[in-house]
Amino acid sequence: MTAPVDESVAQKRKALRALLTKPLLTAGTDDEVLRLVRRHAAELRDWLATETGWRLTVGAESARLFKTAPTLTDQTHPATDGKGKPPFGRRRYVLLCLALAVLERADAQITLGRLAEGVLAAANEPELVDAGVSFTLSRRDERSDLVAAVRLLLTWGVLERVAGEEDAYLSDHGDVLYDVQRRVLATLLTSGRGPSTINAAAFETRLEELAHEPVADTDDLRNRALRHRLTRRLLDDPVVYYDELAEDERAYLTSQRHAITRRIEDATGLVAEVRAEGIAMVDPDDELTDVRMPEQRTDGHVTLLVAEYLAARNEPVPIERMLAYVRKIAREHATYWRRGVTEEGADEELLAIALHKLRALRLVEDSTGEPPMVRALPAIGRYRLDAPTIRERKTRK
């Protein structure tokens, strides 16, 4: 039986969990947890600095945890402007960055129309034109991309709507007025150095330099850097596999595993699940995730069945074979699933949704080569179902 948690410890855990879930908290939207973060700011700041190297700033109107991604190649958690909305693609990310650049120079208030004009002017920069980026915002679908970026900024608290609705702008029948929250805007960038100080032209190189952290020159500092990197991964990644770590990270985690996981457990209430292949910090309350499994409804059931299917296979599975499996289970469950699951092309949509979730949870990965294949990762083993054992029953004489 779990021992009861002291009220002060429970409050600090709640505050830290809130910051890990939503690194930017703003007044008006997150008032309850923002009060907790302010109350325990000094202890939270110390723990985060010691264990992760992340910086926490707390003010009257907001709290910002300057998290940095453990890796630069994870594409499984794209931005959206709301639950169930399509993920951001290249065009929307560019529009978001251009909108932020316009807001940096804007007045205290701005309309969506003026923001659009500023974005169009910025999009004419020679570097963007040379990169093949162009915007006109003359069509509804083009304006919807800008609106998606604006709604994301509303969610973050960078903008506050004063009057009007975005739908009116989409229909070209009205405009929207916003307050620009400069203090929140100033906290968005989490890199250790300013983009203007980087001279590299290639995107990958610029990204590496933005995220670069100086190499420590003493054993103590190197060990601290290792602890920071590993704790960040354990807090951010659903699973940390030993074979994905660098040699020094793997050696440090092996020797310090108990101490690192215990400190995380004490501070967050997460529970370490240690296996031969790696470690997962499990959340008993199922709060610290944006991708849940299992889930109800059609997509959740498909994902669970695909996970079970892959868990039973030790080799990469071709996408075509998985599509055939999805078509099969769609016919079997058509009565219970949403309409259209047996129609042409539905198998591709259902499989894409399932694989996106499984990739985000670090349960599968794409296998290189042709034809396209997917490989199950060790943690998917929890979804493997063993064949039932039939015991022979003796009949009494």
N, C-alpha and C positions, 0 to 999 in steps of 0.2 A: 504494500500500500504506500502511495506517494505521500511524503510528509507535507503538511500545509506550508505554503509560502508566506513569508512575512509581507505585510501590506506594502512597506516601502520597496521591497524587492519586486513585488508584483507590479507596482507602478513604474519602476525603472524598466522592467521587462516590456511592459506595454508601450512605453515611450520609445524604446529601442526598436521594438518590432514595427511600430508605426513608421519610424524613419527608414528602416530597411525596406518596408513595403512601398513607401512613398517618400523619397528623399527630399522632396520640397513640400513643406507644410505651410499653408497660408491661413491667415485670420479670415473668419467668415465661412470657410469651408471645413477647416480642421481644428476648430476651436478647442474641443475637449482634449485631444492628444497634444495640441500645441501648448496648452497650459501645463500638461505633464512634462513635456520636454523642457519648458522654461524652468519648472520647479527642480528638475534633476539635471540641468544643463552641465554643471561642472563635472559631475560623475560620469555622465554620458560622454562628454568631450574627452575626459581622461582615458576611459576604456577604449574608445574608438581610436584615439591616437596611439595608445600602447599596443593594441592587438591588431589593428588594421592599417594604421597610418592614414586613415581618412580624416578629413577636417570637418568639424561641425561648427556652424555659426548660428546663433540664436538671437533674434531681435523681437521687438514688440509685435510686429506684423507677420513674421515668418521664421521658419527654421529650415536650414539647408544643410543636408549631409552631402559633402562633395565626394560621392562614390566614384570609383574608376572601375571600368570593366576588367575582369580577370584576364580575358583574352580579347583580341581584336578581330577575331574571325567568326564569332557567333552571330548568325543571322536569324535566329529562331525567336527573337522577341522584338519584332518591329513595332514602331509607333502606330497608334490608331487614334481616331478622334472620338472613340467610344466603343463600348463592348459590342461585339458582333459586327463592327464596321470593318471594311477591307483594310489591310495593312498598308502603310506608306510604301510607295515605290520611289524610284530615283527622282521623278518629277516633283512629288510632294515634299521630299526632303530638301530639294533645292529651293522650292517656294518657301518652305519654313525658314531656311537660313536667310533668304532674301528679305522676308518679312521682319525677321529679327534685326537685320541691318538697317532697315527703314525705321523701325521703332526706336532704335538706338539714337537716331537723330531727330525723332519726332517731338511734337509738343506734348503737353500733359494729356491732351485728348486728340483722338484721330478717328476719322470715319473709315469704314471698310473701303469706300470708293477711293479715298486719298491713299490708303495703304496699297490698294491695287495699282494706282498710278506710280507710286514709288517703286513697287516691285517691277513694273514694266520698265521703268527708267534704269533700274539697277541691272535688269536682265540684258540690257544692251551693251554691257561692258565687254570689251574685246575678248577677254579670257573665256567668258561664258559662250559667246558666239562661236569662238574657235572650238569649244568643246561640244558644239552641236545643241546647246540649250537655247530654246526659244519659247516665248510665251506671248499670247495675244489677249487671252481672257475674254475673247469675243463670243465664245460659245459657252453654253451652260456647263458642259462637262469640264471645260477649262476653269471656269469660275468655281466649280465644286471642289477642285483640288486646292484652291486658295482658301475656300471656306473650311475645308478639313484642317488645314494648317492653323487657321484662326481659332477654330474650336479646340484644338489641342492647346493653344496658348491660353484660352479661357480656362481650360481644365487646370493648367499649371498655375494660374493666377497672375500671369503676365498682363492679361487684359481683363477688364471688367466691363460688361455690357451696360451702357447707360440708357440707350433707346434704340428701338428697331429690332429686326430679326434677320438672321442670315438668309433665311428662305426667300425673303423679299429681294435681297441682292441677287440671289441665284436666278430668280425670275425676271431680273432687270426691272423691277417695279419699286425699288426703294433702297435705302441705305441703312447703315448701322453706326451708332456712335459708341466709342469705347473710351474708358480711362486707361492710361498706360501706367502700370505699376513699376516704376523704375527700379525700386529696391529689389523687387523679384527678378526683373529682367537682368540686373547686374550679377545675379547669382547663378545663372544658367550654365555658364561654361565651367566645366570641371577639370580641365587640363591643367598641368603644372606650369605651363608657359603659354604666352599669348600666341595666337596663330600668326600675327604680323611679324613675329621674330623668326619664323621658319621660311627658309628660302627654297626648299625642295619643291619641285613641280609635280611629281608623281603622287597620286592620291595615297597609295600604300605607304610611301616614305613619309609624307606629311603626317599621316595618322600615327605612325611609329614614333616620330619626333614629338608629336603632341602628348603622347602617353608615356614618353621615356622618363625613367626615374634614374638619378645618378647611381653609379655603382659604388657600393660601400668599400672602404679600403682597410677595414679591420675585421677581425673575426666576429666581434660582438655586433658590429653594425651589419655584417653580412647575415648573421643569424637572425637579427631583428627584421631585416628585409625579407628573409625566407618566411618568418612567422607571419608577417603582414600579407605576403602573397598567398600563402596557404589558407589563412583565416578568411581572406576575401573570397577565395574560391569555395570554401566550405559554406560560407554564408550566402553566396550568390548562385552557385551551380547546384542543380538537383543531385548530382553524383560527381564525386571526384575519383577518377580511376588512376591507379598507381602508374599504369603504363603510359599515361598521357603527361606525366610530370617529368621535368628535367631531373637528371641524376641527383643533383644536390637537393632538390625539393623532395624527391622520393626518400632519400636518406634521412633528411630532417624530419619529415612527417612520420617515418617509421619509428624514430627514436623519441619524438615528442608528441606522438598521437594522443596519448591519454591526457596530457596537460592541455593541449590545444582544444580538444573536443570538450573537456570538462569546463574550461573557461567559457566556451560558446554556450554550453548547456546552462551554466549558472546565469549568464547574462541574458539569454533569450528564451529559455524554456524549450529549445529544440533538443532532440534526443539523437545521439550518435548511433547509426547502424553501421557496424564495421564488418566488412566481408573480405575475403581473400583478394578480391579484385580492386577494392577501393572503399570509400566512406561516403555515406549520405547522412546529412543532418535532417532528420525527419521532424515535421511539425505535427504534433498530436492534434492541434486545433485546426489544421488545414487552412491557415490564413496567409502564410508567407509564400504565396505562389500566384502567378497569373494564369497558370495552366493546371487544371485539375483532372485527376483520373483516379477512379472511374467517374464519369458523368452520366446523367440520364439523357433521354431522348435519342434520336437516331444517330447523330454524330458520336455521342459518347459510347453507344453500344457498338458501333462499327469500330471505333478505336480500340475498345476492349477485346473484340474478337480478332482484330488484326494483330494486337499484341500477343494474344494467346497463340495465334497461328505462327508468328515469327519465333516465339519462345521455344517452340518445339523443333526448331531447325537450327542446325549447327553451322550451316554454310550460308553465304549470301543468296538471297532469293531475287530472281529477276522481277522487274516491275510487271511485266506481262503476266507472269504466273499469279502475282498478287491481285491484279485486276480481275483475272478469272475467278479467284477466290471471292472477291468482293461481289462479283455478279452472282455467284452461287448463294452467298448468304443473303443477298438482297432478295432473291426469289424466295428463300426460306422464311424471311422475316417481313415480307412485303405487307402483310396484314397489320403489323404493329408499327412499322416505320412510316415516315412521312411520305406523302404522295410523290410519285415520279422516280423512286429509287431503282426501278427496273428499266427505265427509259434509256435510250442510247446516250452515252456520255456521262450518265450519272455515276458510273463506277469510277471514272477518273476523278470526279469532284469528291466523292466519298473517301477514296484512298488518299487524295491530296490532303484533306482535312485531318485524317487519322495520322498520316506520316508526319505532318507538321507538328502535331501534339507530341508524338513519340520522339521526334528529334529534339524538341524543346525540353523534354524531360530526360534527355540523355539516355534513352532506352534503345534507340537505333541510330545508325548513321548510314550515309550513302557510301556505296562501295565503288571504287574507281574502276574504269574499264567499260567495255561494251559487251553485252547490252547493259542498260542501266539496271542496277541492283541495289538492294538494301540489306544491311547486315545488322543482326540483333546484337546489342551490347549486353554485358553480363547482368545488369540490374533488371532486365526484362524477365529474368528467370522467376521472379515472384508471380508472374502471370502464367507460368507453365502449369498445365493440368496433367497429372499422371493418370494413366489408364486405370479404371476401377479394378480392384482385386476381387475375384470371385472365389469364395471359399466353398469347398465341397462339404455338404452337410450329410451326415450319416443318418440313415433311417433306422429307427428302433424296430427291432423284430418283436 
